[in-house]
Amino acid sequence: MTDQPDLPHASGPAGGWGSMKGISRIYGETWPSPAVVKSLGRLNKPKGVMCVSCAWPKPANYSAFEFCENGAKATLWELTSARCAPDFWNDDAHSVTALRHWKDYDLEKTGRLTHPLRYNAGTDRYEAVGWDEAFAAIGATLRSLPKESAVFYASGHAGLEASYLYALLARTYGNNNLPQSSNMCHETTSVGLTKVIGSSVGTIVWDDLAETDAFFFFGQNPGSNSPRFLHPLKALKDRGGKIVTFNPVIEQGLVSFLDPQNPIAMLTGKETKISDQYHQLKAGGDIAAILGLCKCVVEADDAAKMADKAEVIDHAFVKQHTTGFDDFIHSCRTTSWAEIEQESGLTEAALREAGDVYITAEKVIGVYGMGLTQHTHGALNIAMLVNLLLLRGNIGKPGAGCCPVRGHSNVQGQRTVGIAEKTELVPLDKLKDLFGFDPPTEDGTNIVEAVQGLFEGKVKAFVSLGGNLVRAVPDQKRMEVAWAAQDLTVMVSTKLNRSHLFPAKQAYILPCLGRFEADEQATGNQTVTTEDSFSMISASIGDRPPVSDAVKSELAIVAGIAKAAVAARPGLKWDEWTADYGLVRDLIEQTYPEDFRNYNARMYEAGGFYRGNGAHEQIWKTPEGKAVFTTPGQLNSVGFQDAPGRYRLMTLRSNDQFNTTIYGYSDRLRGLEGSRDILLMCPEDIDEAGLTEGQTVTLTTDVDDGQDRRLGGLTLTAYKLPRGTIAGYYPECNVLIPITHHDESSKTPASKSIPVRVGAG
């Protein structure tokens, strides 16, 4: 695309003084105690606290400041001095109905919740309730409902210990209704990767980052979502490696980076150019783009054979480790460049330039995020990336592999220890032997099925271990009505969020400790563990005073609900487990002995201990016993036809947010300030639509299912995007996504390619 310097983009690199200013602003708004400096110094280190933000791994050889802007913001946000105590609800302006008009940012700014709360419909307010009374009432209601009508949801925050017991709570209660936040982001990874390489998670480890020759990025934004990743990227560029990026949006973290931990760089302003090539493909055009790269490899290999030169494809690896190669190669040869250009939005020349980097590099890591997973054919996107890596043996060797970048700090780990709706993923026989009960054998509900169950009135109760589900899922307006129609909602939370504002007939907010706070139980201060994106298990131990004497740990809350909702039996020792989390880790080790060998002894290892990954060792746990080449049946992943006036809307997160948590209104890495009510659109599309930059527009979902989905009040902003691709913020744009618009295999909502129309007003 031609340069358009007048469009709003970041004027400086990721990191640098902009990062420092962003942290300083949050410090000024939250006013934590001076001890927060000590907490930041303990981040991502042995005997410290693993960051509550993203799941990026922790190096064994850590630096003095092993945190990024996002991690610092999350820490300051959690350790704020503001308190949302029961007297908050005494204000005449603080009824639940009135608070629905507040912004997400303003709700969180009320501060940390200090006491368990119960909704009073008569006053339209929450009021303090004792823990024993709350547990008894929650348990009584759950026991009175049909077992299949209750759902136990988990966000990605709670540690492995609480997560294991939470899954046990659901199964001893009588169902496998255990949807989790990965249903909304990387469930496509779990399904897609398992099918083609037999692993549900990425294949690389930390040492691979230092050995690779090139990173190929697809739909992942480290500047806003995983800034600590920028350091390995800079290290690669310092040693002469290459980075090639495919993303519809220019993300400043993949353009340039100034290391805020390097005093010389900060003083001189010396930045590192990150991407050697940056290809702005259409939203949903990754299948075609990757096929183009593969076509380059095949053509180069054919030419090498003709010239009697060294092969380009690693044929020995392909023969020994893969299946489906011939059909895929036929697809590469027979798909025309014209088709690839049309569907990707990129030129043959651009793809050949990227293909040359891939062919030249001996070791390549393929990195991706929700730009690949959140499409109706997201699993095919992932299979295509695996195809590219397999062609040159780039899985299972040092410096190479597949690297999905996960979001929440323990979203991957919760699946590992049993928070899963699919019974095939859980060793039910071991649970039966350990706890003396018959676990339910019928699959439970994922997020899409749970939301549809709410719409149909089949789901009567929702227990949420963290999260802000009403705000996070598609079809928000319908969700608000259905959520409030339930018999019971129970939310384990640290701060107010929008999901609290649509209370069910009985509604409870149960405040929990933060990860930085001391978790004193009968045997002393407890340790919790989490799993990062590289399958490393690390321990955290808090040292800050709890926000209130009336808050409980996540594990203690899970155990309290379980004691009230589940029949007592000798094998269920909820009180003993609450007193000593080490006993829970023993149970996890007994349930998953290959992954958690010597769990308690290894949990404080620097960088974490590795639970293993078969594909990393070129052990393919697929039905075929090999890695699978996938022949694409189509060249885009959007699941709908383009038409005049129909756009592909992709949702974005700013660098001033984490998931549904909004820290402010600065998206400095995109040059956008002061508002989240914006729509990004390229100038050519603005002109063709007869619109004017700066005018107010409304988005309407272009799906004929009888539902009216629209979002108005958006300021139209000219931005450098591919034709036909527009962008707006998550979670605000979730109101436009039908719950039926999801990946075919995993049912992950297709938030990166929503069919919409744009109108004035």
C-alpha positions in Angstrom: 0.0 0.0 0.0 1.2 3.6 -0.6 2.3 5.6 2.3 -0.4 7.8 3.9 1.5 9.8 6.5 -1.5 12.0 7.4 -3.4 9.0 8.8 -3.3 8.4 12.6 -0.5 6.0 13.4 2.0 5.9 16.3 4.7 8.5 15.8 7.2 6.6 17.9 8.3 3.0 18.7 6.8 0.6 21.1 8.3 0.7 24.5 10.5 3.6 25.3 9.3 6.7 27.1 5.7 6.1 25.9 5.7 2.9 27.9 7.0 4.7 31.0 4.5 7.4 30.6 1.7 4.9 30.3 2.8 3.2 33.6 3.1 6.5 35.3 -0.4 7.5 34.4 -1.9 4.4 35.9 0.2 4.8 39.0 -1.2 8.4 39.4 -4.8 7.1 39.0 -4.5 4.1 41.3 -2.2 5.4 44.0 -1.0 2.1 45.4 1.2 2.1 48.4 5.0 2.6 47.9 5.4 -1.2 48.4 4.2 -1.6 44.9 7.8 -1.1 43.7 8.7 -4.2 45.6 5.8 -6.1 44.0 7.0 -5.1 40.6 10.5 -6.2 41.4 9.1 -9.7 42.3 7.3 -10.2 39.0 8.1 -13.3 37.1 10.9 -14.4 39.3 11.4 -17.5 41.5 9.7 -17.1 44.9 7.9 -14.1 43.4 4.6 -13.6 41.6 3.8 -14.6 38.0 2.3 -11.7 36.1 -1.5 -11.6 36.2 -1.6 -10.2 32.7 -0.6 -12.3 29.6 0.8 -15.9 29.6 4.2 -15.0 28.0 6.9 -17.2 29.5 9.4 -16.3 32.1 13.1 -16.7 31.3 15.3 -18.7 33.7 17.9 -16.0 33.4 15.7 -13.1 34.4 16.5 -9.4 34.3 16.2 -7.0 37.2 12.9 -5.7 35.8 11.2 -8.8 34.4 7.9 -7.0 33.5 6.5 -4.9 30.7 4.0 -2.0 30.5 1.0 -4.4 30.5 2.3 -6.3 33.5 3.0 -3.1 35.4 -0.5 -1.8 34.6 -2.1 -5.0 35.7 -0.1 -4.9 39.0 -1.0 -1.3 39.7 -4.6 -1.9 38.8 -4.9 -4.8 41.2 -3.0 -3.0 44.0 -5.0 0.2 43.8 -5.8 2.1 47.0 -9.4 2.5 45.9 -12.0 0.3 47.7 -15.6 -0.6 46.6 -16.9 -1.4 50.1 -20.6 -2.1 51.0 -21.3 1.6 51.7 -20.7 2.3 48.0 -24.2 1.1 47.4 -25.7 3.6 49.9 -25.3 6.4 47.4 -28.5 7.4 45.7 -26.8 7.3 42.3 -25.4 3.8 42.8 -28.4 1.6 42.0 -27.6 -1.4 39.7 -29.8 0.1 37.0 -28.0 3.5 37.2 -24.6 1.8 37.0 -25.5 0.3 33.6 -24.9 3.7 32.2 -21.3 3.8 33.5 -18.4 3.0 31.3 -16.3 -0.2 31.9 -13.4 2.0 32.9 -15.5 3.9 35.6 -16.8 0.6 37.1 -13.3 -0.7 37.6 -12.2 2.6 39.0 -14.4 2.1 42.1 -11.7 -0.1 43.4 -11.2 -3.5 44.9 -14.3 -5.3 46.3 -14.0 -5.9 50.1 -17.0 -8.0 51.2 -19.3 -10.7 49.8 -22.4 -9.1 48.3 -26.0 -10.3 47.6 -28.4 -8.5 45.3 -31.5 -7.0 46.8 -34.2 -6.6 44.1 -36.3 -4.4 46.4 -33.6 -1.7 46.6 -31.9 -2.5 43.3 -28.6 -2.6 45.1 -26.1 -5.1 46.4 -25.7 -5.5 50.2 -23.1 -7.2 52.4 -23.8 -10.9 53.3 -21.8 -13.3 55.4 -19.8 -16.0 53.8 -21.5 -18.9 55.5 -24.9 -17.5 54.6 -23.9 -16.9 51.0 -22.4 -20.4 50.6 -25.5 -22.0 52.1 -27.9 -20.1 49.8 -25.8 -20.8 46.7 -25.6 -24.5 47.6 -29.3 -24.8 48.3 -30.2 -23.3 44.9 -27.7 -25.4 43.0 -29.0 -28.6 44.7 -32.6 -27.6 43.7 -31.9 -27.2 40.0 -31.6 -29.9 37.3 -27.9 -30.7 37.2 -27.6 -30.0 33.5 -28.9 -26.5 33.9 -25.9 -25.2 35.9 -22.7 -23.9 34.2 -19.3 -23.5 35.8 -17.3 -21.0 33.8 -13.7 -20.0 34.5 -11.6 -17.1 33.2 -7.9 -17.6 32.7 -6.8 -16.1 36.0 -7.2 -18.7 38.8 -4.2 -20.9 39.6 -3.9 -24.6 38.9 -4.9 -25.5 42.4 -8.2 -23.7 42.5 -8.8 -24.7 38.9 -8.4 -28.4 39.6 -10.8 -28.2 42.5 -13.3 -26.1 40.4 -13.4 -28.9 37.8 -13.9 -31.4 40.6 -16.7 -29.3 42.0 -18.6 -29.4 38.7 -18.1 -33.1 38.2 -19.1 -34.0 41.8 -22.1 -31.8 41.3 -23.1 -33.8 38.3 -22.0 -32.3 35.0 -19.1 -31.3 32.7 -20.4 -27.8 32.0 -17.0 -26.3 32.2 -16.6 -23.7 29.5 -13.5 -21.5 29.8 -12.2 -18.3 28.4 -10.1 -20.2 25.8 -13.5 -21.0 24.2 -13.4 -17.3 23.1 -9.8 -17.1 21.9 -7.5 -20.1 21.5 -9.9 -23.0 21.5 -9.3 -23.0 17.8 -5.6 -23.8 18.6 -6.6 -26.6 20.9 -8.8 -28.2 18.2 -6.8 -27.2 15.1 -3.3 -28.2 16.4 -4.5 -31.4 17.9 -5.8 -32.6 14.6 -2.6 -31.9 12.6 0.2 -32.4 15.1 -1.4 -34.1 18.1 -0.6 -31.3 20.5 -3.2 -28.8 21.8 -0.6 -26.2 22.5 2.4 -24.6 20.9 5.6 -26.6 20.4 8.5 -24.3 21.2 10.4 -23.6 24.5 12.3 -20.5 25.6 15.7 -21.7 24.2 14.2 -21.9 20.7 13.7 -18.1 20.7 17.5 -17.6 20.9 18.2 -20.2 18.1 15.7 -19.2 15.4 16.7 -17.5 12.2 13.3 -16.0 11.5 9.9 -15.2 13.0 6.8 -15.3 10.7 3.9 -13.4 12.4 0.3 -13.9 11.6 -2.4 -11.9 13.4 -0.6 -11.3 16.7 0.3 -8.0 18.2 3.1 -8.2 20.8 3.2 -4.4 21.3 -0.3 -4.3 23.0 -0.8 -7.9 24.0 2.6 -9.4 25.0 5.2 -6.7 25.2 7.9 -8.9 26.9 8.0 -10.7 23.5 9.6 -7.6 22.0 12.9 -8.4 23.8 13.4 -11.7 22.0 12.4 -10.0 18.8 15.0 -7.3 19.3 17.6 -10.0 20.2 16.9 -11.8 16.9 17.3 -8.5 14.9 20.6 -7.8 16.7 22.0 -11.1 15.5 20.9 -10.5 12.0 17.6 -12.6 11.9 14.5 -11.7 9.9 10.9 -11.0 10.9 8.0 -11.1 8.4 4.6 -10.0 9.5 1.1 -10.6 8.1 -1.5 -8.4 9.7 -4.4 -6.3 8.3 -3.5 -3.5 10.8 -0.1 -1.9 11.2 0.9 -2.7 14.8 3.7 -0.5 16.1 5.3 -3.3 18.2 6.0 -5.1 15.0 7.3 -1.9 13.3 9.9 -0.6 15.8 10.9 -1.0 19.5 12.9 1.0 21.9 14.0 -1.0 24.9 12.9 0.8 28.1 15.3 -1.3 30.1 18.3 -0.1 28.1 19.6 3.3 29.5 21.7 4.1 26.4 18.7 3.4 24.1 16.5 5.5 26.2 18.9 8.4 26.3 19.8 8.3 22.6 16.3 7.3 21.3 17.9 4.4 19.3 15.1 2.1 18.3 15.2 -1.3 16.6 13.3 -2.0 13.4 11.3 -5.1 14.0 9.6 -6.3 10.8 11.8 -6.6 7.7 8.5 -7.1 5.7 5.0 -6.0 6.8 2.2 -7.3 4.7 -1.3 -5.9 5.2 -3.5 -8.7 3.9 -7.3 -8.7 4.0 -9.0 -9.8 7.2 -9.5 -13.5 6.6 -7.0 -13.7 3.8 -4.4 -15.8 5.7 -5.2 -19.1 4.0 -4.4 -17.7 0.6 -1.3 -15.8 1.8 0.1 -18.9 3.5 -0.7 -21.0 0.4 1.2 -18.5 -1.6 4.2 -18.9 0.6 3.9 -22.7 0.3 3.7 -22.3 -3.5 7.0 -20.4 -3.4 8.6 -23.3 -1.5 7.2 -25.9 -3.9 8.3 -24.0 -7.0 11.8 -23.4 -5.5 12.1 -27.1 -4.8 11.0 -28.0 -8.3 13.6 -25.6 -9.7 16.3 -27.0 -7.5 15.6 -30.5 -8.7 15.7 -29.4 -12.3 19.1 -27.8 -11.6 20.4 -30.7 -9.6 20.8 -28.4 -6.5 20.0 -29.0 -2.9 16.4 -29.6 -2.1 14.3 -26.8 -0.6 11.6 -29.0 0.9 12.9 -31.3 3.7 11.8 -34.5 1.9 13.4 -36.8 4.5 11.4 -35.1 7.3 8.2 -35.1 5.2 8.6 -38.9 4.4 9.3 -39.9 8.0 7.0 -37.6 9.9 4.0 -36.5 7.7 1.0 -37.7 5.8 -1.1 -35.9 3.2 1.9 -34.4 1.4 1.0 -35.3 -2.2 -2.5 -33.9 -2.1 -1.3 -30.7 -0.5 1.5 -30.2 -3.0 -1.0 -30.7 -5.9 -3.1 -27.9 -4.4 0.0 -25.6 -4.3 0.8 -26.3 -7.9 -2.7 -26.0 -9.3 -3.9 -22.9 -7.4 -3.2 -19.9 -9.5 -1.4 -16.7 -8.4 -4.4 -14.7 -9.5 -6.6 -16.6 -7.1 -4.1 -16.2 -4.3 -3.8 -12.4 -5.0 -7.6 -12.0 -5.1 -8.2 -13.7 -1.7 -5.2 -12.5 0.2 -5.2 -8.9 -1.0 -1.4 -9.2 -1.5 0.6 -9.3 -4.7 2.5 -12.2 -6.0 5.7 -10.2 -5.8 5.1 -9.4 -2.1 4.5 -13.1 -1.3 7.5 -14.2 -3.2 9.6 -11.7 -1.2 8.3 -13.2 2.0 8.8 -16.7 0.6 12.4 -16.0 -0.1 13.0 -15.2 3.6 11.3 -18.5 4.6 13.3 -20.5 2.1 16.6 -19.0 3.2 16.1 -19.4 6.9 17.2 -22.7 8.3 15.0 -22.4 11.5 11.7 -20.6 11.5 9.1 -20.0 14.3 5.5 -19.4 13.2 3.8 -17.0 15.6 0.1 -16.4 15.7 -2.7 -14.9 17.8 -6.4 -14.4 17.5 -6.0 -12.9 14.0 -5.9 -16.6 12.9 -8.1 -18.3 15.5 -11.2 -16.0 15.5 -12.6 -16.8 12.0 -15.3 -19.2 10.9 -12.5 -21.3 9.3 -9.9 -20.5 11.9 -8.8 -24.1 12.3 -7.9 -24.1 8.6 -5.8 -21.0 9.2 -3.8 -22.9 11.8 -3.5 -26.0 9.6 -2.1 -23.9 6.8 0.5 -22.4 9.1 1.5 -26.0 10.1 1.7 -26.9 6.4 4.2 -24.1 5.9 6.3 -25.2 8.8 6.2 -28.9 7.9 7.5 -28.3 4.4 11.0 -27.5 5.7 10.9 -29.6 8.9 10.3 -26.5 11.1 8.5 -28.3 14.0 10.4 -30.3 16.6 13.9 -29.1 16.0 15.8 -26.4 17.9 14.9 -22.9 17.0 11.8 -23.8 15.1 8.1 -24.5 15.8 4.6 -23.3 16.2 4.0 -20.5 18.7 0.4 -19.5 19.5 0.6 -16.6 22.0 -2.0 -17.1 24.7 -3.8 -14.3 26.6 -4.7 -14.6 30.2 -2.0 -15.8 32.6 -3.3 -19.3 33.3 -5.8 -19.9 30.5 -3.7 -22.8 29.1 -3.1 -24.3 32.5 -6.7 -24.5 33.5 -7.4 -26.8 30.6 -4.4 -28.9 31.6 -5.9 -29.7 35.0 -9.4 -30.5 33.9 -11.5 -27.4 33.2 -12.8 -28.8 30.0 -16.3 -29.6 28.7 -15.0 -32.5 26.6 -14.7 -35.7 28.6 -12.1 -37.2 26.3 -9.7 -34.6 27.6 -10.0 -35.7 31.3 -8.9 -38.9 33.0 -12.3 -39.7 34.5 -11.2 -43.1 35.7 -8.5 -41.6 37.8 -11.0 -39.1 39.3 -13.2 -42.0 40.2 -10.4 -43.9 41.9 -9.1 -40.8 43.8 -12.4 -39.5 45.0 -14.8 -42.4 45.1 -17.6 -41.1 42.8 -18.8 -41.8 39.3 -17.9 -38.7 37.2 -20.5 -37.7 34.5 -19.5 -39.1 31.1 -21.6 -36.8 28.9 -19.8 -33.8 27.3 -20.7 -30.5 28.8 -21.3 -27.1 27.2 -18.8 -24.8 25.7 -19.3 -21.0 25.7 -21.4 -20.9 22.5 -23.7 -23.7 23.7 -24.0 -22.2 27.2 -25.0 -18.8 25.7 -27.5 -20.5 23.4 -28.8 -22.4 26.5 -29.3 -19.0 28.2 -31.2 -17.7 25.2 -33.4 -20.8 25.2 -34.0 -20.7 29.0 -32.3 -24.0 29.5 -29.4 -22.7 31.6 -30.7 -21.6 35.1 -27.5 -20.9 37.0 -24.0 -19.6 36.2 -21.0 -19.8 38.5 -18.1 -17.7 37.2 -14.6 -18.1 38.5 -13.4 -14.7 37.5 -14.3 -13.0 34.2 -16.8 -10.6 32.8 -18.8 -12.9 30.6 -21.8 -10.7 29.8 -19.3 -8.2 28.3 -17.0 -10.7 26.7 -19.3 -12.9 24.6 -21.2 -12.2 21.3 -24.8 -11.0 21.1 -24.3 -8.8 24.2 -27.8 -7.2 24.2 -29.5 -10.6 24.1 -27.0 -11.9 26.7 -27.9 -9.1 29.1 -31.6 -10.1 29.1 -30.9 -13.9 29.3 -28.3 -13.5 32.0 -30.7 -11.7 34.3 -33.4 -14.3 33.7 -31.5 -17.0 35.5 -32.3 -18.4 39.0 -28.7 -17.8 40.2 -25.5 -16.0 39.2 -22.4 -16.3 41.3 -19.3 -14.2 40.3 -15.9 -14.5 41.9 -14.4 -11.1 41.3 -11.9 -8.5 42.4 -13.7 -5.4 41.0 -17.0 -4.4 39.7 -17.8 -5.2 36.0 -20.7 -5.1 33.7 -21.8 -8.7 34.3 -22.7 -7.7 37.9 -25.2 -5.2 36.6 -27.7 -7.8 35.2 -28.3 -9.8 38.4 -30.3 -13.0 38.3 -33.2 -13.8 40.7 -30.4 -14.6 43.2 -27.1 -12.9 42.5 -23.9 -13.0 44.5 -20.5 -11.2 44.1 -17.8 -13.1 46.0 -14.6 -11.0 46.4 -11.3 -12.9 46.1 -7.6 -12.3 46.9 -5.3 -11.0 44.2 -2.2 -12.9 43.3 0.0 -10.4 45.0 -1.7 -10.7 48.4 -0.7 -13.1 51.1 -3.0 -16.2 51.2 -2.8 -17.2 54.8 -4.5 -20.6 55.5 -4.2 -23.0 58.4 -0.7 -24.2 57.3 0.6 -20.7 56.5 0.9 -18.5 53.4 0.0 -20.6 50.4 1.6 -20.9 46.9 -0.3 -21.0 43.7 0.9 -22.1 40.3 0.2 -21.3 36.7 1.2 -22.5 33.2 2.5 -20.2 30.5 2.3 -20.4 26.7 5.4 -22.6 26.5 3.9 -25.3 28.9 6.1 -24.2 31.8 4.7 -24.4 35.4 5.7 -21.6 37.8 4.8 -20.7 41.3 3.6 -17.5 42.9 3.5 -16.5 46.5 2.0 -13.2 47.6 3.3 -11.0 50.3 0.9 -8.0 50.3 -1.7 -7.6 53.0 -5.2 -8.6 51.8 -7.4 -5.8 50.6 -9.8 -6.7 53.4 -10.2 -9.3 56.2 -13.5 -10.3 54.5 -12.0 -11.6 51.2 -11.2 -15.2 50.5 -8.8 -16.9 48.1 -10.2 -18.4 44.9 -9.5 -21.9 46.2 -11.3 -21.2 49.5 -14.3 -19.9 47.7 -14.5 -22.9 45.4 -14.2 -25.2 48.4 -16.9 -23.2 50.2 -19.4 -23.6 47.3 -18.5 -27.2 46.9 -19.2 -28.1 50.6 -22.6 -26.5 50.3 -23.6 -27.8 46.8 -22.1 -31.3 46.8 -22.9 -34.3 49.0 -20.2 -35.1 51.5 -18.1 -38.2 50.9 -14.9 -39.5 52.4 -12.8 -38.7 49.4 -13.8 -35.0 49.3 -11.6 -33.2 51.8 -12.4 -29.6 51.0 -11.3 -28.2 54.4 -7.9 -30.1 54.3 -7.3 -28.9 50.7 -8.1 -25.3 51.7 -5.6 -25.6 54.6 -2.8 -26.8 52.5 -2.6 -26.2 48.7 0.3 -28.7 48.5 -2.2 -31.5 49.0 -4.0 -30.3 45.9 -0.8 -30.3 43.9 -0.3 -33.9 45.1 -3.8 -34.7 43.6 -2.9 -33.0 40.4 0.3 -35.0 40.2 -1.6 -38.3 40.8 -4.2 -37.3 38.1 -1.6 -36.2 35.5 1.6 -37.9 36.5 3.5 -37.4 33.2 2.9 -33.6 33.3 3.4 -32.9 37.0 6.1 -35.3 38.2 7.6 -34.1 41.5 5.3 -31.1 41.3 5.8 -29.6 44.8 9.6 -30.1 44.6 10.0 -28.4 41.2 7.5 -25.5 41.2 10.0 -22.8 42.1 12.5 -23.6 39.4 13.7 -20.5 37.6 11.7 -20.1 34.4 9.3 -22.9 35.6 9.4 -26.6 35.0 8.5 -28.1 31.6 5.5 -30.4 31.5 6.4 -31.6 28.1 5.0 -31.6 24.6 5.1 -34.6 22.2 5.3 -32.5 19.1 8.4 -30.7 20.4 10.1 -34.1 20.3 8.5 -35.0 16.9 6.1 -37.4 18.6 2.8 -37.0 16.8 -0.2 -38.0 18.9 -2.6 -38.0 15.9 -4.7 -40.9 14.7 -2.3 -41.2 11.8 0.8 -41.2 14.1 2.2 -38.5 11.9 1.9 -34.8 11.4 -0.8 -34.0 8.8 -0.7 -31.9 5.8 -4.1 -30.3 5.2 -5.4 -29.5 1.7 -7.5 -26.4 1.8 -11.0 -26.5 0.4 -11.1 -22.7 0.2 -8.9 -19.7 0.1 -10.4 -17.4 2.8 -11.5 -18.0 6.3 -14.5 -15.6 6.6 -17.5 -17.9 6.0 -19.5 -15.4 4.0 -19.5 -13.9 0.5 -18.2 -10.4 -0.2 -20.9 -8.1 -1.6 -21.2 -4.4 -2.4 -21.5 -2.4 0.8 -20.5 -5.4 3.0 -17.3 -5.1 5.0 -15.2 -7.4 7.1 -15.1 -6.0 10.6 -12.2 -7.0 12.9 -12.2 -6.3 16.6 -9.1 -4.8 18.3 -7.7 -4.3 21.7 -5.9 -1.1 22.6 -2.7 -1.0 24.6 -4.7 0.6 27.4 -6.7 -2.5 28.1 -6.5 -6.2 29.1 -9.3 -8.3 27.8 -12.5 -6.5 29.1 -10.5 -4.5 31.6 -10.1 -0.9 30.3 -7.3 1.1 31.8 -8.0 4.3 29.9 -8.6 5.9 26.5 -5.1 6.0 25.1 -4.2 3.8 22.2 -0.9 5.5 21.5 0.5 2.6 19.5 -2.1 3.3 16.9 -2.1 7.1 17.3 -5.6 7.1 18.7 -6.5 9.0 21.8 -9.5 10.0 23.9 -12.2 7.6 22.8 -13.1 4.0 22.2 -16.2 4.9 20.1 -14.4 4.8 16.8 -14.5 3.0 13.5 -11.3 2.6 11.4 -11.7 2.6 7.6 -9.4 3.2 4.7 -9.8 6.5 2.8 -10.8 4.8 -0.5 -13.6 2.9 1.2 -14.8 6.1 3.0 -15.0 7.9 -0.4 -16.6 5.0 -2.2 -19.3 4.8 0.6 -20.1 8.5 0.3 -19.0 9.1 3.9 -16.8 11.7 5.5 -14.0 11.3 8.0 -15.1 12.5 11.4 -18.8 11.9 10.9 -20.8 9.7 13.2 -21.7 6.3 11.8 -23.6 3.1 12.8 -22.6 -0.5 12.1 -25.3 -3.1 11.4 -24.6 -6.8 11.2 -25.3 -8.1 7.7 -26.8 -11.5 8.8 -30.4 -12.4 8.0 -31.4 -14.3 11.2 -34.2 -12.1 12.4 -32.0 -10.3 15.0 -31.3 -6.5 14.8 -27.7 -6.0 15.8 -26.3 -2.5 15.6 -23.7 -0.2 17.2 -24.0 3.5 16.7 -22.2 6.7 17.9 -18.9 5.7 16.2 -16.6 8.4 14.9 -15.4 7.4 11.4 -11.6 7.6 11.3 -9.4 7.2 8.2 -6.8 4.6 8.7 -4.3 2.6 6.6 -6.2 -0.7 6.1 -6.8 -3.0 3.2 -9.9 -2.3 1.1 -13.0 -4.0 2.5 -11.5 -4.4 6.0 -12.7 -2.2 8.8 -11.9 -2.2 12.5 -13.4 -1.3 15.9 -12.7 -2.1 19.6 -13.5 -5.2 21.6 -15.6 -5.6 23.7 -17.8 -2.8 22.4 -18.2 -4.4 19.0 -19.3 -7.7 20.5 -22.9 -6.5 20.2 -22.5 -7.1 16.5 -21.4 -10.7 16.6 -24.1 -13.4 16.3 -23.5 -16.3 18.7 -23.7 -18.5 15.7 -20.8 -16.8 13.9 -17.9 -18.9 15.1 -15.2 -21.3 14.0 -16.7 -24.5 12.6 -14.5 -26.8 14.5 -14.0 -25.1 17.9 -17.0 -22.7 18.0 -14.6 -19.9 18.9 -16.5 -16.6 18.0 -15.3 -15.2 14.7 -14.5 -11.8 16.0 -11.9 -11.0 13.3 -14.2 -11.1 10.3 -17.8 -10.0 11.1 -20.0 -9.1 8.1 -21.4 -5.6 8.6 -22.7 -2.6 6.8 -21.8 1.1 7.6 -24.4 3.8 7.6 -24.4 7.5 8.5 -25.9 8.6 11.8 
